[in-house]
Amino acid sequence: MEIIDKSSHAPVTKYSVGDVIQDSVSVYMIVQVSLDSYAAIDLGRGVASDICGSLEKLYHETHISGERKVKAAVVIEGEAK
């Protein structure tokens, strides 16, 4: 994952599925694990937060002051043939 732009993004006030969030330490994505379960996946370490039953609960339990939503793109690197 490559962060496209790290500047001028609004502070996070709620989570939505697919959001890419950056704080001072890591970048993570908000994902839906099952029909009624959500988690934040740390994209650098590949570690998931505790699974929560709603996006509101996930936000309440994992939100850190200073988080910013960022634009990101998947970059696939491979050997040239």
MODELLER restraints for C-alpha pairs under 7 A, 6 or more apart:
rsr = mdl.restraints
at = mdl.atoms
rsr.add(forms.Gaussian(group=physical.xy_distance, feature=features.Distance(at['CA:1:A'], at['CA:72:A']), mean=6.48, stdev=0.5))
rsr.add(forms.Gaussian(group=physical.xy_distance, feature=features.Distance(at['CA:1:A'], at['CA:73:A']), mean=5.62, stdev=0.5))
rsr.add(forms.Gaussian(group=physical.xy_distance, feature=features.Distance(at['CA:1:A'], at['CA:74:A']), mean=4.48, stdev=0.5))
rsr.add(forms.Gaussian(group=physical.xy_distance, feature=features.Distance(at['CA:1:A'], at['CA:75:A']), mean=5.65, stdev=0.5))
rsr.add(forms.Gaussian(group=physical.xy_distance, feature=features.Distance(at['CA:2:A'], at['CA:72:A']), mean=5.53, stdev=0.5))
rsr.add(forms.Gaussian(group=physical.xy_distance, feature=features.Distance(at['CA:2:A'], at['CA:73:A']), mean=5.35, stdev=0.5))
rsr.add(forms.Gaussian(group=physical.xy_distance, feature=features.Distance(at['CA:2:A'], at['CA:74:A']), mean=6.21, stdev=0.5))
rsr.add(forms.Gaussian(group=physical.xy_distance, feature=features.Distance(at['CA:2:A'], at['CA:75:A']), mean=6.38, stdev=0.5))
rsr.add(forms.Gaussian(group=physical.xy_distance, feature=features.Distance(at['CA:3:A'], at['CA:70:A']), mean=6.95, stdev=0.5))
rsr.add(forms.Gaussian(group=physical.xy_distance, feature=features.Distance(at['CA:3:A'], at['CA:71:A']), mean=6.10, stdev=0.5))
rsr.add(forms.Gaussian(group=physical.xy_distance, feature=features.Distance(at['CA:3:A'], at['CA:72:A']), mean=4.42, stdev=0.5))
rsr.add(forms.Gaussian(group=physical.xy_distance, feature=features.Distance(at['CA:3:A'], at['CA:73:A']), mean=6.59, stdev=0.5))
rsr.add(forms.Gaussian(group=physical.xy_distance, feature=features.Distance(at['CA:4:A'], at['CA:71:A']), mean=5.60, stdev=0.5))
rsr.add(forms.Gaussian(group=physical.xy_distance, feature=features.Distance(at['CA:4:A'], at['CA:72:A']), mean=5.32, stdev=0.5))
rsr.add(forms.Gaussian(group=physical.xy_distance, feature=features.Distance(at['CA:4:A'], at['CA:73:A']), mean=6.91, stdev=0.5))
rsr.add(forms.Gaussian(group=physical.xy_distance, feature=features.Distance(at['CA:5:A'], at['CA:70:A']), mean=6.71, stdev=0.5))
rsr.add(forms.Gaussian(group=physical.xy_distance, feature=features.Distance(at['CA:5:A'], at['CA:71:A']), mean=6.27, stdev=0.5))
rsr.add(forms.Gaussian(group=physical.xy_distance, feature=features.Distance(at['CA:6:A'], at['CA:70:A']), mean=6.33, stdev=0.5))
rsr.add(forms.Gaussian(group=physical.xy_distance, feature=features.Distance(at['CA:9:A'], at['CA:68:A']), mean=5.95, stdev=0.5))
rsr.add(forms.Gaussian(group=physical.xy_distance, feature=features.Distance(at['CA:9:A'], at['CA:69:A']), mean=6.10, stdev=0.5))
rsr.add(forms.Gaussian(group=physical.xy_distance, feature=features.Distance(at['CA:9:A'], at['CA:70:A']), mean=6.47, stdev=0.5))
rsr.add(forms.Gaussian(group=physical.xy_distance, feature=features.Distance(at['CA:10:A'], at['CA:68:A']), mean=6.08, stdev=0.5))
rsr.add(forms.Gaussian(group=physical.xy_distance, feature=features.Distance(at['CA:10:A'], at['CA:69:A']), mean=6.75, stdev=0.5))
rsr.add(forms.Gaussian(group=physical.xy_distance, feature=features.Distance(at['CA:11:A'], at['CA:66:A']), mean=6.59, stdev=0.5))
rsr.add(forms.Gaussian(group=physical.xy_distance, feature=features.Distance(at['CA:11:A'], at['CA:67:A']), mean=5.98, stdev=0.5))
rsr.add(forms.Gaussian(group=physical.xy_distance, feature=features.Distance(at['CA:11:A'], at['CA:68:A']), mean=4.88, stdev=0.5))
rsr.add(forms.Gaussian(group=physical.xy_distance, feature=features.Distance(at['CA:11:A'], at['CA:69:A']), mean=6.93, stdev=0.5))
rsr.add(forms.Gaussian(group=physical.xy_distance, feature=features.Distance(at['CA:12:A'], at['CA:67:A']), mean=5.83, stdev=0.5))
rsr.add(forms.Gaussian(group=physical.xy_distance, feature=features.Distance(at['CA:12:A'], at['CA:68:A']), mean=5.51, stdev=0.5))
rsr.add(forms.Gaussian(group=physical.xy_distance, feature=features.Distance(at['CA:12:A'], at['CA:69:A']), mean=6.28, stdev=0.5))
rsr.add(forms.Gaussian(group=physical.xy_distance, feature=features.Distance(at['CA:14:A'], at['CA:59:A']), mean=6.27, stdev=0.5))
rsr.add(forms.Gaussian(group=physical.xy_distance, feature=features.Distance(at['CA:15:A'], at['CA:55:A']), mean=6.09, stdev=0.5))
rsr.add(forms.Gaussian(group=physical.xy_distance, feature=features.Distance(at['CA:15:A'], at['CA:59:A']), mean=6.11, stdev=0.5))
rsr.add(forms.Gaussian(group=physical.xy_distance, feature=features.Distance(at['CA:16:A'], at['CA:30:A']), mean=6.68, stdev=0.5))
rsr.add(forms.Gaussian(group=physical.xy_distance, feature=features.Distance(at['CA:16:A'], at['CA:55:A']), mean=6.89, stdev=0.5))
rsr.add(forms.Gaussian(group=physical.xy_distance, feature=features.Distance(at['CA:17:A'], at['CA:30:A']), mean=5.13, stdev=0.5))
rsr.add(forms.Gaussian(group=physical.xy_distance, feature=features.Distance(at['CA:17:A'], at['CA:31:A']), mean=5.19, stdev=0.5))
rsr.add(forms.Gaussian(group=physical.xy_distance, feature=features.Distance(at['CA:17:A'], at['CA:32:A']), mean=6.31, stdev=0.5))
rsr.add(forms.Gaussian(group=physical.xy_distance, feature=features.Distance(at['CA:18:A'], at['CA:29:A']), mean=6.14, stdev=0.5))
rsr.add(forms.Gaussian(group=physical.xy_distance, feature=features.Distance(at['CA:18:A'], at['CA:30:A']), mean=5.32, stdev=0.5))
rsr.add(forms.Gaussian(group=physical.xy_distance, feature=features.Distance(at['CA:18:A'], at['CA:31:A']), mean=5.97, stdev=0.5))
rsr.add(forms.Gaussian(group=physical.xy_distance, feature=features.Distance(at['CA:19:A'], at['CA:29:A']), mean=5.60, stdev=0.5))
rsr.add(forms.Gaussian(group=physical.xy_distance, feature=features.Distance(at['CA:19:A'], at['CA:30:A']), mean=5.38, stdev=0.5))
rsr.add(forms.Gaussian(group=physical.xy_distance, feature=features.Distance(at['CA:19:A'], at['CA:69:A']), mean=6.71, stdev=0.5))
rsr.add(forms.Gaussian(group=physical.xy_distance, feature=features.Distance(at['CA:20:A'], at['CA:27:A']), mean=6.95, stdev=0.5))
rsr.add(forms.Gaussian(group=physical.xy_distance, feature=features.Distance(at['CA:20:A'], at['CA:28:A']), mean=5.70, stdev=0.5))
rsr.add(forms.Gaussian(group=physical.xy_distance, feature=features.Distance(at['CA:20:A'], at['CA:29:A']), mean=4.47, stdev=0.5))
rsr.add(forms.Gaussian(group=physical.xy_distance, feature=features.Distance(at['CA:20:A'], at['CA:30:A']), mean=6.64, stdev=0.5))
rsr.add(forms.Gaussian(group=physical.xy_distance, feature=features.Distance(at['CA:20:A'], at['CA:69:A']), mean=5.77, stdev=0.5))
rsr.add(forms.Gaussian(group=physical.xy_distance, feature=features.Distance(at['CA:20:A'], at['CA:70:A']), mean=5.76, stdev=0.5))
rsr.add(forms.Gaussian(group=physical.xy_distance, feature=features.Distance(at['CA:20:A'], at['CA:71:A']), mean=6.91, stdev=0.5))
rsr.add(forms.Gaussian(group=physical.xy_distance, feature=features.Distance(at['CA:20:A'], at['CA:72:A']), mean=6.94, stdev=0.5))
rsr.add(forms.Gaussian(group=physical.xy_distance, feature=features.Distance(at['CA:21:A'], at['CA:27:A']), mean=5.61, stdev=0.5))
rsr.add(forms.Gaussian(group=physical.xy_distance, feature=features.Distance(at['CA:21:A'], at['CA:28:A']), mean=5.35, stdev=0.5))
rsr.add(forms.Gaussian(group=physical.xy_distance, feature=features.Distance(at['CA:21:A'], at['CA:29:A']), mean=6.15, stdev=0.5))
rsr.add(forms.Gaussian(group=physical.xy_distance, feature=features.Distance(at['CA:21:A'], at['CA:67:A']), mean=6.46, stdev=0.5))
rsr.add(forms.Gaussian(group=physical.xy_distance, feature=features.Distance(at['CA:21:A'], at['CA:68:A']), mean=5.60, stdev=0.5))
rsr.add(forms.Gaussian(group=physical.xy_distance, feature=features.Distance(at['CA:21:A'], at['CA:69:A']), mean=4.56, stdev=0.5))
rsr.add(forms.Gaussian(group=physical.xy_distance, feature=features.Distance(at['CA:21:A'], at['CA:70:A']), mean=5.94, stdev=0.5))
rsr.add(forms.Gaussian(group=physical.xy_distance, feature=features.Distance(at['CA:22:A'], at['CA:28:A']), mean=6.51, stdev=0.5))
rsr.add(forms.Gaussian(group=physical.xy_distance, feature=features.Distance(at['CA:22:A'], at['CA:67:A']), mean=5.65, stdev=0.5))
rsr.add(forms.Gaussian(group=physical.xy_distance, feature=features.Distance(at['CA:22:A'], at['CA:68:A']), mean=5.37, stdev=0.5))
rsr.add(forms.Gaussian(group=physical.xy_distance, feature=features.Distance(at['CA:22:A'], at['CA:69:A']), mean=6.34, stdev=0.5))
rsr.add(forms.Gaussian(group=physical.xy_distance, feature=features.Distance(at['CA:22:A'], at['CA:70:A']), mean=6.66, stdev=0.5))
rsr.add(forms.Gaussian(group=physical.xy_distance, feature=features.Distance(at['CA:23:A'], at['CA:66:A']), mean=6.29, stdev=0.5))
rsr.add(forms.Gaussian(group=physical.xy_distance, feature=features.Distance(at['CA:23:A'], at['CA:67:A']), mean=4.58, stdev=0.5))
rsr.add(forms.Gaussian(group=physical.xy_distance, feature=features.Distance(at['CA:23:A'], at['CA:68:A']), mean=6.47, stdev=0.5))
rsr.add(forms.Gaussian(group=physical.xy_distance, feature=features.Distance(at['CA:26:A'], at['CA:42:A']), mean=6.84, stdev=0.5))
rsr.add(forms.Gaussian(group=physical.xy_distance, feature=features.Distance(at['CA:26:A'], at['CA:44:A']), mean=6.89, stdev=0.5))
rsr.add(forms.Gaussian(group=physical.xy_distance, feature=features.Distance(at['CA:27:A'], at['CA:42:A']), mean=5.98, stdev=0.5))
rsr.add(forms.Gaussian(group=physical.xy_distance, feature=features.Distance(at['CA:27:A'], at['CA:43:A']), mean=5.83, stdev=0.5))
rsr.add(forms.Gaussian(group=physical.xy_distance, feature=features.Distance(at['CA:27:A'], at['CA:44:A']), mean=6.81, stdev=0.5))
rsr.add(forms.Gaussian(group=physical.xy_distance, feature=features.Distance(at['CA:28:A'], at['CA:40:A']), mean=6.15, stdev=0.5))
rsr.add(forms.Gaussian(group=physical.xy_distance, feature=features.Distance(at['CA:28:A'], at['CA:41:A']), mean=5.16, stdev=0.5))
rsr.add(forms.Gaussian(group=physical.xy_distance, feature=features.Distance(at['CA:28:A'], at['CA:42:A']), mean=4.22, stdev=0.5))
rsr.add(forms.Gaussian(group=physical.xy_distance, feature=features.Distance(at['CA:28:A'], at['CA:43:A']), mean=5.07, stdev=0.5))
rsr.add(forms.Gaussian(group=physical.xy_distance, feature=features.Distance(at['CA:29:A'], at['CA:40:A']), mean=5.52, stdev=0.5))
rsr.add(forms.Gaussian(group=physical.xy_distance, feature=features.Distance(at['CA:29:A'], at['CA:41:A']), mean=5.27, stdev=0.5))
rsr.add(forms.Gaussian(group=physical.xy_distance, feature=features.Distance(at['CA:29:A'], at['CA:42:A']), mean=6.75, stdev=0.5))
rsr.add(forms.Gaussian(group=physical.xy_distance, feature=features.Distance(at['CA:29:A'], at['CA:43:A']), mean=6.97, stdev=0.5))
rsr.add(forms.Gaussian(group=physical.xy_distance, feature=features.Distance(at['CA:30:A'], at['CA:39:A']), mean=5.96, stdev=0.5))
rsr.add(forms.Gaussian(group=physical.xy_distance, feature=features.Distance(at['CA:30:A'], at['CA:40:A']), mean=4.57, stdev=0.5))
rsr.add(forms.Gaussian(group=physical.xy_distance, feature=features.Distance(at['CA:30:A'], at['CA:41:A']), mean=6.49, stdev=0.5))
rsr.add(forms.Gaussian(group=physical.xy_distance, feature=features.Distance(at['CA:31:A'], at['CA:38:A']), mean=5.72, stdev=0.5))
rsr.add(forms.Gaussian(group=physical.xy_distance, feature=features.Distance(at['CA:31:A'], at['CA:39:A']), mean=5.53, stdev=0.5))
rsr.add(forms.Gaussian(group=physical.xy_distance, feature=features.Distance(at['CA:31:A'], at['CA:40:A']), mean=6.16, stdev=0.5))
rsr.add(forms.Gaussian(group=physical.xy_distance, feature=features.Distance(at['CA:32:A'], at['CA:38:A']), mean=4.47, stdev=0.5))
rsr.add(forms.Gaussian(group=physical.xy_distance, feature=features.Distance(at['CA:32:A'], at['CA:39:A']), mean=6.55, stdev=0.5))
rsr.add(forms.Gaussian(group=physical.xy_distance, feature=features.Distance(at['CA:33:A'], at['CA:39:A']), mean=6.73, stdev=0.5))
rsr.add(forms.Gaussian(group=physical.xy_distance, feature=features.Distance(at['CA:36:A'], at['CA:53:A']), mean=5.54, stdev=0.5))
rsr.add(forms.Gaussian(group=physical.xy_distance, feature=features.Distance(at['CA:36:A'], at['CA:54:A']), mean=6.65, stdev=0.5))
rsr.add(forms.Gaussian(group=physical.xy_distance, feature=features.Distance(at['CA:37:A'], at['CA:51:A']), mean=6.14, stdev=0.5))
rsr.add(forms.Gaussian(group=physical.xy_distance, feature=features.Distance(at['CA:37:A'], at['CA:52:A']), mean=5.45, stdev=0.5))
rsr.add(forms.Gaussian(group=physical.xy_distance, feature=features.Distance(at['CA:37:A'], at['CA:53:A']), mean=4.64, stdev=0.5))
rsr.add(forms.Gaussian(group=physical.xy_distance, feature=features.Distance(at['CA:37:A'], at['CA:54:A']), mean=6.34, stdev=0.5))
rsr.add(forms.Gaussian(group=physical.xy_distance, feature=features.Distance(at['CA:38:A'], at['CA:51:A']), mean=5.50, stdev=0.5))
rsr.add(forms.Gaussian(group=physical.xy_distance, feature=features.Distance(at['CA:38:A'], at['CA:52:A']), mean=5.25, stdev=0.5))
rsr.add(forms.Gaussian(group=physical.xy_distance, feature=features.Distance(at['CA:38:A'], at['CA:53:A']), mean=6.34, stdev=0.5))
rsr.add(forms.Gaussian(group=physical.xy_distance, feature=features.Distance(at['CA:38:A'], at['CA:54:A']), mean=6.36, stdev=0.5))
rsr.add(forms.Gaussian(group=physical.xy_distance, feature=features.Distance(at['CA:38:A'], at['CA:55:A']), mean=6.36, stdev=0.5))
rsr.add(forms.Gaussian(group=physical.xy_distance, feature=features.Distance(at['CA:38:A'], at['CA:58:A']), mean=6.93, stdev=0.5))
rsr.add(forms.Gaussian(group=physical.xy_distance, feature=features.Distance(at['CA:39:A'], at['CA:48:A']), mean=6.32, stdev=0.5))
rsr.add(forms.Gaussian(group=physical.xy_distance, feature=features.Distance(at['CA:39:A'], at['CA:49:A']), mean=5.56, stdev=0.5))
rsr.add(forms.Gaussian(group=physical.xy_distance, feature=features.Distance(at['CA:39:A'], at['CA:50:A']), mean=6.31, stdev=0.5))
rsr.add(forms.Gaussian(group=physical.xy_distance, feature=features.Distance(at['CA:39:A'], at['CA:51:A']), mean=4.92, stdev=0.5))
rsr.add(forms.Gaussian(group=physical.xy_distance, feature=features.Distance(at['CA:39:A'], at['CA:52:A']), mean=6.40, stdev=0.5))
rsr.add(forms.Gaussian(group=physical.xy_distance, feature=features.Distance(at['CA:39:A'], at['CA:58:A']), mean=6.78, stdev=0.5))
rsr.add(forms.Gaussian(group=physical.xy_distance, feature=features.Distance(at['CA:40:A'], at['CA:48:A']), mean=5.64, stdev=0.5))
rsr.add(forms.Gaussian(group=physical.xy_distance, feature=features.Distance(at['CA:40:A'], at['CA:49:A']), mean=5.27, stdev=0.5))
rsr.add(forms.Gaussian(group=physical.xy_distance, feature=features.Distance(at['CA:41:A'], at['CA:47:A']), mean=5.66, stdev=0.5))
rsr.add(forms.Gaussian(group=physical.xy_distance, feature=features.Distance(at['CA:41:A'], at['CA:48:A']), mean=4.35, stdev=0.5))
rsr.add(forms.Gaussian(group=physical.xy_distance, feature=features.Distance(at['CA:41:A'], at['CA:49:A']), mean=6.39, stdev=0.5))
rsr.add(forms.Gaussian(group=physical.xy_distance, feature=features.Distance(at['CA:42:A'], at['CA:48:A']), mean=6.20, stdev=0.5))
rsr.add(forms.Gaussian(group=physical.xy_distance, feature=features.Distance(at['CA:52:A'], at['CA:58:A']), mean=5.46, stdev=0.5))
